[in-house]
C-alpha cells in the first residue's frame, strides 16, 4: 500500500515482557490520552499491519496495536510454547495495566473477534465496547465448514486441488492430514503444507479471488507462512476453548455496546455465526455487508468498520 500519512504512524512502540519467555510488540497510534482502543489481529498468527491503523481517527483515538505471542514482531517468533487463548487474554490485561487504561474499545475480525469475545466475557468491566468483523466462535464445526464442507459446496475445484496435494492415503480426511503436517517438527513436512494451506485460505477469504491457484514444488527451506502454523496449533487444541463456550457465555456481554460487521458471502466465517451471537447479545447491532466475503478489504467492509468505530462507545 502507499505510504501512510504521518498521523497514522506510531508515536511509540515497545516490547513488553509477558512471561513464559515471551515478549510482545505493542505500538501506539493516534492521540496519546485519547479514546483507548485495542486492535486484535486475526489468524491466529498474522500480526498487526499498517493498514489496520487506518480504521481509526488519529485525532481522537489512542490505539494500541499488538502482535500476539509468536506473531509479527513479537519474540520468540513462531513460538507455540505457552501460547493459548488464556495466555493471550492475560497478555491483554498486562498491556492494559501497563498503560493505566481503565476501559477500552476492542476491535478485531475473524480470530480477532474470537479473542475479543473471550476477553470481554472474562473481563466485561474492562470493555467500553466491541467492534467485531467476521465472527468466529472457535468451534470444531466452524473449522470443518471453513476448510472442508464450505469449499466442497462453493469451490469444489479448489477443494480438490487442496486434497490432491496430499498422498492418496490421506485424502479421506484432509483437515486432519494437514493439521498433522503443519504441527510436524520436520520442516520438510511442514513447509510445503504451510504454503498450500495459506494459499487455500487466502483464496477462500475473497468473494472473487484473483489468485486461486495452489503452489507447486515449495522448497523445504522456504519461509513459513506464520498463520498456517498458528492456525494448526490452535485448531489442534480446539482454540483452547470449551465446546460452545463463547456463545454460552454471551450473556456476560450484557450492557456492552457493539457492532458486528459481517460479509454476506463469507465462506470462512459464515453469517450464521454472527446471527447466533447477535441473538444472545442484545446490545449488539448486526450489519450485513452485501457483495463481500471474509477479508477486511472486501467491498464495504472497512467503511462499515470505520463507521462503527467512530461511534462513541464510552
Buried (B, 14 or more C-beta within 10 A) or exposed (E): EEEBEEEBEBBEEEBBEBEEEBBBBBBBBBBEEBBBBBBBBBBBBBBBBBEBBBBBBBEBBBBBBBBBBBBBBBBEEBBBEBBBBEBBBBBBBBBBEEBEBEBBBBBBBBBBBBBBBBBBBBBBEBBBBBBBBBBBBBBEEBBEBBBBBBBBEEBEEBBEBBBEBBEEEBBEEBBEBBBBBBBBEEEEBBBBBBBBBBBBBBBBBBBEBEEBEBEEEBEEEEEBBBBBBBBBBBBBBBBBBEEEBBBEBBEBBEEBBBBBBBBBBBBBBBBEBBBBBBEBBEEBEBBBBEEBBBBBEBBBBBEBBBEBBBEEBE
